[in-house]
Amino acid sequence: MAANVNLPQSMNLQEVKNQFPEAVGEIETLERLGFASRSGNWIDTLDFEKAQTACWLVGRVGDERDADALIRTLSGQRRELWMQAATSLSLIATEKHLKSLLSILSTSSDPIQRNSVVYAISFLSNYQGNQEVISTLTEVAANIAEAPFVRAQALEGIGNKLSHELPENLYQPAVNVIIQGLDDTEAEVRFWSCFAAGALEIKETLPKLQLLA
């Protein structure tokens, strides 16, 4: 795809430069390397530092086609870019990309890749209370075969996304996972269970929270 070189995009880039003055030099380097006419595999042509900045930048000014490219990055072999791609996807992903993220999660066995995907779906801008997201995060947090940092990330996501308006069959299992996490052997899991319990003001966790405190 070729991004249109037009005034709105220029304004977006300028706004990013204004907001992040420390990144102006790196952004201008990417402009010289063809940011405005970037294709779907443009990020793949860049070295690590420039690719990481590019992943970050398209999260601020990108569109659905940039999200397509970030999905390819997240499902690809450049492990050092996975988390930045996930972070930017959380800002610009659409329903189509949510399906792609869940697909990566269903097939990947790499804890770093899984953690990146869980991060992305935990912070998707337009999916507060999304039932598929909550169900997935609950499943990940409950799975003791997952790496502790992946389960911890899922618990943070539950604390961020869970809504009292959800059906009981989704809400209560998520609450149960939080409560169970307070007794986990891994400190990281206990910490994010505490976070989720506090964020959601789950009254039944108070005795355990007082004990932990």
Disulfide bonds with the S-S distance in Angstrom:
none
